[in-house]
Amino acid sequence: YCKIDGLSLSTNYIESKTISIKTTSFQQPIIVGVVYRRPNASLEQLNEAYEAILSTLNIIKALGDFNINLLKTPSIVEDNFQETVFNSGFVPTIYIPTLR
């Protein structure tokens, strides 16, 4: 695998790593991105960074810890983030809180 530097970043609000994996099973490399939003960090900045990552590459797998409670009624910013996720063809796979 090799790290994709332009999409791997660490700031006060987000950490992300994006890698390209070459295999003999697929002609094109598999792109995997993971994003971590620090607790209480700006959702607007997360949205901008996440949209940039998803629009730059055809990511096959996108993983993340976004520190957003999807079980409550979302704020406008949280709703925008969920729209970004759904519009990119992804769906959350965790439906219960991991912390109480």
MOPAC internal coordinates of N, CA, C and O (Angstrom, degrees):
PM7 1SCF
backbone

  N    0.0000 0     0.00 0     0.00 0    0    0    0
  C    1.4514 1     0.00 0     0.00 0    1    0    0
  C    1.5151 1   108.59 1     0.00 0    2    1    0
  O    1.2310 1   121.19 1   -18.54 1    3    2    1
  N    1.3372 1   115.33 1   161.46 1    3    2    1
  C    1.4535 1   119.59 1   173.05 1    5    3    2
  C    1.5227 1   108.96 1  -141.04 1    6    5    3
  O    1.2310 1   120.80 1   -36.48 1    7    6    5
  N    1.3196 1   116.07 1   143.52 1    7    6    5
  C    1.4606 1   122.69 1  -179.58 1    9    7    6
  C    1.5224 1   109.25 1   -75.54 1   10    9    7
  O    1.2310 1   120.93 1   -40.48 1   11   10    9
  N    1.3196 1   115.82 1   139.52 1   11   10    9
  C    1.4593 1   121.61 1   174.75 1   13   11   10
  C    1.5232 1   106.55 1   -96.42 1   14   13   11
  O    1.2310 1   121.01 1   -78.86 1   15   14   13
  N    1.3333 1   115.67 1   101.14 1   15   14   13
  C    1.4604 1   121.20 1  -170.59 1   17   15   14
  C    1.5184 1   114.35 1   -60.17 1   18   17   15
  O    1.2310 1   119.25 1   138.74 1   19   18   17
  N    1.3107 1   119.03 1   -41.26 1   19   18   17
  C    1.4583 1   120.95 1  -176.77 1   21   19   18
  C    1.5217 1   113.60 1   -63.97 1   22   21   19
  O    1.2310 1   119.89 1   160.10 1   23   22   21
  N    1.3254 1   117.81 1   -19.90 1   23   22   21
  C    1.4599 1   121.65 1  -178.51 1   25   23   22
  C    1.5230 1   112.13 1  -113.87 1   26   25   23
  O    1.2310 1   120.14 1  -169.95 1   27   26   25
  N    1.2968 1   117.34 1    10.05 1   27   26   25
  C    1.4671 1   122.02 1   176.14 1   29   27   26
  C    1.5195 1   106.57 1  -113.06 1   30   29   27
  O    1.2310 1   120.84 1   -65.75 1   31   30   29
  N    1.3376 1   115.99 1   114.25 1   31   30   29
  C    1.4540 1   118.45 1  -175.07 1   33   31   30
  C    1.5211 1   111.34 1  -143.22 1   34   33   31
  O    1.2310 1   121.20 1   -16.92 1   35   34   33
  N    1.3077 1   115.31 1   163.08 1   35   34   33
  C    1.4524 1   122.27 1   176.29 1   37   35   34
  C    1.5225 1   107.47 1  -141.92 1   38   37   35
  O    1.2310 1   121.01 1   -63.19 1   39   38   37
  N    1.3350 1   115.68 1   116.81 1   39   38   37
  C    1.4610 1   121.15 1   179.63 1   41   39   38
  C    1.5265 1   108.32 1  -130.30 1   42   41   39
  O    1.2310 1   120.66 1     8.75 1   43   42   41
  N    1.3180 1   116.35 1  -171.25 1   43   42   41
  C    1.4641 1   120.81 1   178.31 1   45   43   42
  C    1.5220 1   112.50 1   -69.97 1   46   45   43
  O    1.2310 1   119.75 1   164.48 1   47   46   45
  N    1.3218 1   118.09 1   -15.52 1   47   46   45
  C    1.4539 1   120.37 1  -174.75 1   49   47   46
  C    1.5243 1   114.59 1  -120.44 1   50   49   47
  O    1.2310 1   119.68 1   161.78 1   51   50   49
  N    1.3155 1   118.22 1   -18.22 1   51   50   49
  C    1.4669 1   119.86 1  -173.59 1   53   51   50
  C    1.5205 1   110.43 1  -150.75 1   54   53   51
  O    1.2310 1   121.35 1   -33.48 1   55   54   53
  N    1.3171 1   115.03 1   146.52 1   55   54   53
  C    1.4600 1   121.65 1   168.73 1   57   55   54
  C    1.5143 1   106.66 1  -126.34 1   58   57   55
  O    1.2310 1   120.54 1   -41.70 1   59   58   57
  N    1.3063 1   116.57 1   138.30 1   59   58   57
  C    1.4596 1   119.18 1   177.77 1   61   59   58
  C    1.5214 1   110.06 1  -146.96 1   62   61   59
  O    1.2310 1   121.98 1   -30.42 1   63   62   61
  N    1.2966 1   113.82 1   149.58 1   63   62   61
  C    1.4572 1   121.96 1   173.47 1   65   63   62
  C    1.5205 1   106.73 1  -134.05 1   66   65   63
  O    1.2310 1   120.86 1   -43.82 1   67   66   65
  N    1.2967 1   115.96 1   136.18 1   67   66   65
  C    1.4524 1   121.52 1   176.22 1   69   67   66
  C    1.5197 1   106.85 1  -131.42 1   70   69   67
  O    1.2310 1   121.27 1   -49.89 1   71   70   69
  N    1.3351 1   115.18 1   130.11 1   71   70   69
  C    1.4612 1   119.55 1  -178.33 1   73   71   70
  C    1.5210 1   110.53 1  -128.56 1   74   73   71
  O    1.2310 1   121.57 1   -22.43 1   75   74   73
  N    1.2921 1   114.60 1   157.57 1   75   74   73
  C    1.4582 1   123.37 1   175.74 1   77   75   74
  C    1.5316 1   107.16 1  -114.98 1   78   77   75
  O    1.2310 1   121.04 1   -51.77 1   79   78   77
  N    1.3277 1   115.62 1   128.23 1   79   78   77
  C    1.4651 1   120.71 1  -178.80 1   81   79   78
  C    1.5250 1   108.82 1  -116.71 1   82   81   79
  O    1.2310 1   120.61 1   -58.37 1   83   82   81
  N    1.3127 1   116.43 1   121.63 1   83   82   81
  C    1.4627 1   120.80 1   176.75 1   85   83   82
  C    1.5258 1   108.74 1   -95.79 1   86   85   83
  O    1.2310 1   121.14 1   -48.01 1   87   86   85
  N    1.3238 1   115.42 1   131.99 1   87   86   85
  C    1.4626 1   120.31 1   178.34 1   89   87   86
  C    1.5237 1   109.21 1  -132.63 1   90   89   87
  O    1.2310 1   121.41 1   -14.98 1   91   90   89
  N    1.2960 1   114.91 1   165.02 1   91   90   89
  C    1.4652 1   119.36 1   175.82 1   93   91   90
  C    1.5199 1   110.89 1   -83.19 1   94   93   91
  O    1.2310 1   119.92 1   168.38 1   95   94   93
  N    1.3363 1   117.76 1   -11.62 1   95   94   93
  C    1.4648 1   121.97 1  -178.08 1   97   95   94
  C    1.5267 1   112.98 1   -80.69 1   98   97   95
  O    1.2310 1   119.97 1   155.49 1   99   98   97
  N    1.3382 1   117.67 1   -24.51 1   99   98   97
  C    1.4588 1   121.95 1  -176.87 1  101   99   98
  C    1.5218 1   109.68 1  -127.27 1  102  101   99
  O    1.2310 1   120.89 1   -35.33 1  103  102  101
  N    1.3301 1   115.90 1   144.67 1  103  102  101
  C    1.4616 1   119.63 1   177.19 1  105  103  102
  C    1.5257 1   110.99 1   -70.45 1  106  105  103
  O    1.2310 1   120.58 1   137.67 1  107  106  105
  N    1.3258 1   116.51 1   -42.33 1  107  106  105
  C    1.4601 1   121.81 1  -179.80 1  109  107  106
  C    1.5231 1   109.60 1   -91.86 1  110  109  107
  O    1.2310 1   119.99 1   -31.70 1  111  110  109
  N    1.3208 1   117.62 1   148.30 1  111  110  109
  C    1.4640 1   118.87 1   175.85 1  113  111  110
  C    1.5266 1   110.87 1   -66.66 1  114  113  111
  O    1.2310 1   120.61 1   -28.14 1  115  114  113
  N    1.3156 1   116.44 1   151.86 1  115  114  113
  C    1.4555 1   122.75 1   175.21 1  117  115  114
  C    1.5240 1   107.02 1   -88.43 1  118  117  115
  O    1.2310 1   120.90 1   -50.23 1  119  118  117
  N    1.3198 1   115.89 1   129.77 1  119  118  117
  C    1.4559 1   121.39 1   179.59 1  121  119  118
  C    1.5326 1   107.87 1  -105.05 1  122  121  119
  O    1.2310 1   120.96 1   -52.29 1  123  122  121
  N    1.3276 1   115.76 1   127.71 1  123  122  121
  C    1.4642 1   121.24 1   178.87 1  125  123  122
  C    1.5205 1   107.76 1  -126.04 1  126  125  123
  O    1.2310 1   121.12 1   -50.67 1  127  126  125
  N    1.3330 1   115.47 1   129.33 1  127  126  125
  C    1.4591 1   120.59 1   177.96 1  129  127  126
  C    1.5160 1   110.06 1  -123.69 1  130  129  127
  O    1.2310 1   120.71 1   -39.61 1  131  130  129
  N    1.3080 1   116.24 1   140.39 1  131  130  129
  C    1.4606 1   121.82 1   175.56 1  133  131  130
  C    1.5259 1   108.25 1  -129.29 1  134  133  131
  O    1.2310 1   121.16 1   -42.16 1  135  134  133
  N    1.3345 1   115.39 1   137.84 1  135  134  133
  C    1.4598 1   121.16 1  -176.87 1  137  135  134
  C    1.5238 1   108.70 1  -129.72 1  138  137  135
  O    1.2310 1   120.55 1   -42.39 1  139  138  137
  N    1.3286 1   116.56 1   137.61 1  139  138  137
  C    1.4591 1   122.36 1   175.57 1  141  139  138
  C    1.5125 1   108.60 1  -126.23 1  142  141  139
  O    1.2310 1   120.99 1   -56.30 1  143  142  141
  N    1.3234 1   115.72 1   123.70 1  143  142  141
  C    1.4623 1   121.01 1   174.72 1  145  143  142
  C    1.5172 1   108.08 1  -100.36 1  146  145  143
  O    1.2310 1   121.10 1   -56.32 1  147  146  145
  N    1.3071 1   115.50 1   123.68 1  147  146  145
  C    1.4612 1   119.22 1   178.92 1  149  147  146
  C    1.5296 1   109.48 1   -64.74 1  150  149  147
  O    1.2310 1   119.57 1   -35.86 1  151  150  149
  N    1.3405 1   118.43 1   144.14 1  151  150  149
  C    1.4659 1   120.43 1   178.78 1  153  151  150
  C    1.5329 1   111.17 1   -55.21 1  154  153  151
  O    1.2310 1   121.26 1   -42.42 1  155  154  153
  N    1.3093 1   115.19 1   137.58 1  155  154  153
  C    1.4682 1   123.71 1   178.65 1  157  155  154
  C    1.5225 1   113.79 1    67.62 1  158  157  155
  O    1.2310 1   120.04 1  -169.78 1  159  158  157
  N    1.3282 1   117.53 1    10.22 1  159  158  157
  C    1.4627 1   119.89 1   176.34 1  161  159  158
  C    1.5299 1   109.12 1   -78.27 1  162  161  159
  O    1.2310 1   120.72 1   -17.99 1  163  162  161
  N    1.2992 1   116.24 1   162.01 1  163  162  161
  C    1.4595 1   122.75 1  -175.87 1  165  163  162
  C    1.5297 1   111.96 1   -63.01 1  166  165  163
  O    1.2310 1   121.04 1   -55.36 1  167  166  165
  N    1.3348 1   115.63 1   124.64 1  167  166  165
  C    1.4647 1   119.96 1   175.66 1  169  167  166
  C    1.5234 1   111.74 1   -70.85 1  170  169  167
  O    1.2310 1   120.50 1   147.86 1  171  170  169
  N    1.3388 1   116.64 1   -32.14 1  171  170  169
  C    1.4588 1   119.49 1   178.40 1  173  171  170
  C    1.5301 1   110.51 1   -60.75 1  174  173  171
  O    1.2310 1   120.68 1   136.10 1  175  174  173
  N    1.3362 1   116.30 1   -43.90 1  175  174  173
  C    1.4681 1   119.66 1   179.43 1  177  175  174
  C    1.5230 1   111.18 1   -68.08 1  178  177  175
  O    1.2310 1   120.38 1   143.58 1  179  178  177
  N    1.3335 1   116.89 1   -36.42 1  179  178  177
  C    1.4598 1   119.66 1   175.38 1  181  179  178
  C    1.5188 1   110.04 1   -61.60 1  182  181  179
  O    1.2310 1   120.16 1   133.58 1  183  182  181
  N    1.3354 1   117.30 1   -46.42 1  183  182  181
  C    1.4624 1   120.84 1   179.48 1  185  183  182
  C    1.5281 1   111.59 1   -56.62 1  186  185  183
  O    1.2310 1   120.81 1   133.60 1  187  186  185
  N    1.3283 1   116.06 1   -46.40 1  187  186  185
  C    1.4728 1   120.03 1  -179.57 1  189  187  186
  C    1.5233 1   111.47 1   -61.09 1  190  189  187
  O    1.2310 1   120.54 1   132.69 1  191  190  189
  N    1.3318 1   116.57 1   -47.31 1  191  190  189
  C    1.4616 1   120.27 1  -178.31 1  193  191  190
  C    1.5246 1   111.02 1   -66.22 1  194  193  191
  O    1.2310 1   120.32 1   136.68 1  195  194  193
  N    1.3155 1   116.99 1   -43.32 1  195  194  193
  C    1.4682 1   121.10 1  -177.70 1  197  195  194
  C    1.5251 1   110.96 1   -65.37 1  198  197  195
  O    1.2310 1   120.41 1   136.83 1  199  198  197
  N    1.3295 1   116.83 1   -43.17 1  199  198  197
  C    1.4625 1   120.27 1   177.22 1  201  199  198
  C    1.5274 1   111.00 1   -61.25 1  202  201  199
  O    1.2310 1   120.34 1   139.42 1  203  202  201
  N    1.3266 1   116.95 1   -40.58 1  203  202  201
  C    1.4707 1   120.56 1   179.68 1  205  203  202
  C    1.5201 1   110.61 1   -63.34 1  206  205  203
  O    1.2310 1   120.53 1   136.89 1  207  206  205
  N    1.3231 1   116.60 1   -43.11 1  207  206  205
  C    1.4605 1   119.87 1   179.76 1  209  207  206
  C    1.5240 1   110.46 1   -64.14 1  210  209  207
  O    1.2310 1   120.10 1   132.66 1  211  210  209
  N    1.3267 1   117.42 1   -47.34 1  211  210  209
  C    1.4614 1   120.87 1  -176.85 1  213  211  210
  C    1.5161 1   112.69 1   -68.84 1  214  213  211
  O    1.2310 1   119.74 1   146.84 1  215  214  213
  N    1.3347 1   118.09 1   -33.16 1  215  214  213
  C    1.4584 1   119.83 1  -178.37 1  217  215  214
  C    1.5215 1   112.86 1   -81.33 1  218  217  215
  O    1.2310 1   120.16 1   159.41 1  219  218  217
  N    1.3244 1   117.30 1   -20.59 1  219  218  217
  C    1.4581 1   120.42 1  -177.32 1  221  219  218
  C    1.5192 1   111.88 1   -77.67 1  222  221  219
  O    1.2310 1   120.79 1   142.36 1  223  222  221
  N    1.3045 1   116.09 1   -37.64 1  223  222  221
  C    1.4525 1   120.09 1  -175.49 1  225  223  222
  C    1.5141 1   110.95 1  -128.59 1  226  225  223
  O    1.2310 1   121.16 1   -22.81 1  227  226  225
  N    1.3135 1   115.38 1   157.19 1  227  226  225
  C    1.4528 1   120.65 1   172.02 1  229  227  226
  C    1.5254 1   107.00 1   -85.67 1  230  229  227
  O    1.2310 1   120.81 1   -98.85 1  231  230  229
  N    1.3200 1   116.06 1    81.15 1  231  230  229
  C    1.4619 1   120.58 1  -175.41 1  233  231  230
  C    1.5181 1   109.45 1   -76.14 1  234  233  231
  O    1.2310 1   121.40 1   -51.97 1  235  234  233
  N    1.3083 1   114.93 1   128.03 1  235  234  233
  C    1.4515 1   120.28 1  -179.69 1  237  235  234
  C    1.5176 1   110.59 1   -82.69 1  238  237  235
  O    1.2310 1   120.16 1   140.58 1  239  238  237
  N    1.3034 1   117.29 1   -39.42 1  239  238  237
  C    1.4642 1   122.09 1   178.43 1  241  239  238
  C    1.5226 1   108.39 1  -127.33 1  242  241  239
  O    1.2310 1   120.74 1   -50.76 1  243  242  241
  N    1.3131 1   116.20 1   129.24 1  243  242  241
  C    1.4655 1   121.53 1   175.37 1  245  243  242
  C    1.5163 1   107.20 1  -126.33 1  246  245  243
  O    1.2310 1   121.09 1   -58.31 1  247  246  245
  N    1.3115 1   115.53 1   121.69 1  247  246  245
  C    1.4522 1   122.24 1  -177.88 1  249  247  246
  C    1.5078 1   108.89 1  -117.01 1  250  249  247
  O    1.2310 1   120.22 1   -21.29 1  251  250  249
  N    1.3252 1   117.18 1   158.71 1  251  250  249
  C    1.4524 1   116.58 1   177.05 1  253  251  250
  C    1.5119 1   114.29 1  -179.10 1  254  253  251
  O    1.2310 1   122.14 1   -21.50 1  255  254  253
  N    1.3031 1   113.51 1   158.50 1  255  254  253
  C    1.4601 1   123.14 1   170.65 1  257  255  254
  C    1.5171 1   104.45 1  -119.73 1  258  257  255
  O    1.2310 1   120.78 1   -78.47 1  259  258  257
  N    1.3220 1   116.12 1   101.53 1  259  258  257
  C    1.4511 1   120.99 1  -171.19 1  261  259  258
  C    1.5229 1   113.19 1   -97.02 1  262  261  259
  O    1.2310 1   120.03 1   172.72 1  263  262  261
  N    1.3354 1   117.54 1    -7.28 1  263  262  261
  C    1.4575 1   121.99 1  -179.19 1  265  263  262
  C    1.5217 1   111.55 1    52.16 1  266  265  263
  O    1.2310 1   121.11 1  -131.36 1  267  266  265
  N    1.3292 1   115.49 1    48.64 1  267  266  265
  C    1.4641 1   122.42 1   176.97 1  269  267  266
  C    1.5294 1   107.16 1  -126.01 1  270  269  267
  O    1.2310 1   120.70 1   -50.32 1  271  270  269
  N    1.3171 1   116.27 1   129.68 1  271  270  269
  C    1.4604 1   120.66 1   177.92 1  273  271  270
  C    1.5269 1   108.71 1   -82.88 1  274  273  271
  O    1.2310 1   120.38 1   -77.31 1  275  274  273
  N    1.3263 1   116.87 1   102.69 1  275  274  273
  C    1.4575 1   121.51 1  -178.67 1  277  275  274
  C    1.5245 1   112.54 1   -80.55 1  278  277  275
  O    1.2310 1   120.01 1   176.37 1  279  278  277
  N    1.3340 1   117.60 1    -3.63 1  279  278  277
  C    1.4594 1   120.92 1  -177.83 1  281  279  278
  C    1.5292 1   112.89 1   -88.72 1  282  281  279
  O    1.2310 1   119.92 1   165.57 1  283  282  281
  N    1.3269 1   117.76 1   -14.43 1  283  282  281
  C    1.4621 1   120.07 1   178.76 1  285  283  282
  C    1.5238 1   109.27 1  -100.81 1  286  285  283
  O    1.2310 1   121.02 1   -12.49 1  287  286  285
  N    1.3250 1   115.66 1   167.51 1  287  286  285
  C    1.4560 1   120.01 1   176.45 1  289  287  286
  C    1.5256 1   108.30 1   -62.22 1  290  289  287
  O    1.2310 1   120.04 1   -56.57 1  291  290  289
  N    1.3322 1   117.52 1   123.43 1  291  290  289
  C    1.4708 1   119.14 1  -174.00 1  293  291  290
  C    1.5253 1   113.31 1   -75.43 1  294  293  291
  O    1.2310 1   121.33 1   -30.37 1  295  294  293
  N    1.3238 1   115.07 1   149.63 1  295  294  293
  C    1.4618 1   120.54 1   169.55 1  297  295  294
  C    1.5337 1   107.16 1   -73.67 1  298  297  295
  O    1.2310 1   120.33 1    -5.60 1  299  298  297
  N    1.3126 1   116.98 1   174.40 1  299  298  297
  C    1.4700 1   120.39 1   179.18 1  301  299  298
  C    1.5251 1   110.37 1   -60.22 1  302  301  299
  O    1.2310 1   120.27 1   136.83 1  303  302  301
  N    1.3268 1   117.09 1   -43.17 1  303  302  301
  C    1.4707 1   120.92 1  -178.60 1  305  303  302
  C    1.5271 1   110.38 1   -66.79 1  306  305  303
  O    1.2310 1   120.16 1   138.19 1  307  306  305
  N    1.3284 1   117.31 1   -41.81 1  307  306  305
  C    1.4722 1   120.35 1   177.76 1  309  307  306
  C    1.5236 1   110.33 1   -64.56 1  310  309  307
  O    1.2310 1   120.54 1   140.72 1  311  310  309
  N    1.3270 1   116.58 1   -39.28 1  311  310  309
  C    1.4587 1   120.86 1   177.57 1  313  311  310
  C    1.5242 1   110.79 1   -63.64 1  314  313  311
  O    1.2310 1   119.96 1   139.97 1  315  314  313
  N    1.3371 1   117.69 1   -40.03 1  315  314  313
  C    1.4708 1   121.57 1   176.79 1  317  315  314
  C    1.5242 1   110.59 1   -61.03 1  318  317  315
  O    1.2310 1   120.59 1   138.41 1  319  318  317
  N    1.3340 1   116.47 1   -41.59 1  319  318  317
  C    1.4590 1   119.63 1   178.67 1  321  319  318
  C    1.5260 1   110.54 1   -63.31 1  322  321  319
  O    1.2310 1   120.59 1   134.21 1  323  322  321
  N    1.3403 1   116.48 1   -45.79 1  323  322  321
  C    1.4650 1   119.49 1   179.10 1  325  323  322
  C    1.5264 1   111.06 1   -60.30 1  326  325  323
  O    1.2310 1   120.02 1   140.97 1  327  326  325
  N    1.3281 1   117.57 1   -39.03 1  327  326  325
  C    1.4637 1   120.85 1   177.11 1  329  327  326
  C    1.5246 1   110.94 1   -61.86 1  330  329  327
  O    1.2310 1   120.28 1   138.45 1  331  330  329
  N    1.3325 1   117.06 1   -41.55 1  331  330  329
  C    1.4635 1   120.94 1   177.61 1  333  331  330
  C    1.5326 1   110.08 1   -58.92 1  334  333  331
  O    1.2310 1   120.97 1   134.68 1  335  334  333
  N    1.3227 1   115.74 1   -45.32 1  335  334  333
  C    1.4668 1   120.49 1  -179.94 1  337  335  334
  C    1.5248 1   109.91 1   -61.33 1  338  337  335
  O    1.2310 1   120.11 1   127.42 1  339  338  337
  N    1.3311 1   117.40 1   -52.58 1  339  338  337
  C    1.4635 1   121.27 1  -177.33 1  341  339  338
  C    1.5284 1   112.16 1   -65.19 1  342  341  339
  O    1.2310 1   120.01 1   138.89 1  343  342  341
  N    1.3335 1   117.59 1   -41.11 1  343  342  341
  C    1.4616 1   120.88 1   179.94 1  345  343  342
  C    1.5271 1   112.62 1   -65.83 1  346  345  343
  O    1.2310 1   120.57 1   159.19 1  347  346  345
  N    1.3173 1   116.51 1   -20.81 1  347  346  345
  C    1.4646 1   121.04 1   177.97 1  349  347  346
  C    1.5221 1   111.63 1   -88.95 1  350  349  347
  O    1.2310 1   120.77 1  -178.79 1  351  350  349
  N    1.3320 1   116.13 1     1.21 1  351  350  349
  C    1.4605 1   120.13 1   177.39 1  353  351  350
  C    1.5169 1   114.38 1    88.22 1  354  353  351
  O    1.2310 1   120.06 1  -164.90 1  355  354  353
  N    1.3205 1   117.48 1    15.10 1  355  354  353
  C    1.4647 1   121.34 1  -179.47 1  357  355  354
  C    1.5178 1   110.53 1  -107.34 1  358  357  355
  O    1.2310 1   121.04 1   -23.28 1  359  358  357
  N    1.3266 1   115.61 1   156.72 1  359  358  357
  C    1.4561 1   121.84 1   174.38 1  361  359  358
  C    1.5191 1   108.76 1  -135.63 1  362  361  359
  O    1.2310 1   120.14 1   -37.92 1  363  362  361
  N    1.3271 1   117.33 1   142.08 1  363  362  361
  C    1.4666 1   119.19 1   177.10 1  365  363  362
  C    1.5321 1   110.27 1   -63.13 1  366  365  363
  O    1.2310 1   120.68 1   -35.00 1  367  366  365
  N    1.3041 1   116.31 1   145.00 1  367  366  365
  C    1.4672 1   120.04 1   179.17 1  369  367  366
  C    1.5202 1   112.41 1  -110.14 1  370  369  367
  O    1.2310 1   119.94 1   172.57 1  371  370  369
  N    1.3207 1   117.73 1    -7.43 1  371  370  369
  C    1.4594 1   121.37 1   178.27 1  373  371  370
  C    1.5237 1   107.39 1  -109.89 1  374  373  371
  O    1.2310 1   121.19 1   -59.52 1  375  374  373
  N    1.3228 1   115.32 1   120.48 1  375  374  373
  C    1.4621 1   120.04 1  -176.25 1  377  375  374
  C    1.5155 1   113.54 1  -115.79 1  378  377  375
  O    1.2310 1   119.97 1  -175.22 1  379  378  377
  N    1.3377 1   117.67 1     4.78 1  379  378  377
  C    1.4458 1   120.51 1   177.71 1  381  379  378
  C    1.5256 1   108.16 1  -125.10 1  382  381  379
  O    1.2310 1   120.01 1   -30.51 1  383  382  381
  N    1.3257 1   117.58 1   149.49 1  383  382  381
  C    1.4683 1   119.74 1   179.98 1  385  383  382
  C    1.5246 1   111.91 1   -61.24 1  386  385  383
  O    1.2310 1   120.87 1   -38.29 1  387  386  385
  N    1.3137 1   115.95 1   141.71 1  387  386  385
  C    1.4713 1   119.85 1   176.72 1  389  387  386
  C    1.5174 1   110.31 1   -93.54 1  390  389  387
  O    1.2310 1   119.86 1   162.73 1  391  390  389
  N    1.3315 1   117.88 1   -17.27 1  391  390  389
  C    1.4674 1   122.95 1   176.04 1  393  391  390
  C    1.5171 1   108.01 1  -128.79 1  394  393  391
  O    1.2310 1   120.93 1   -31.47 1  395  394  393
  N    1.2898 1   115.83 1   148.53 1  395  394  393
  C    1.4798 1   119.78 1   176.84 1  397  395  394
  C    1.4852 1   109.44 1  -122.53 1  398  397  395
  O    1.2310 1   120.10 1   180.00 1  399  398  397

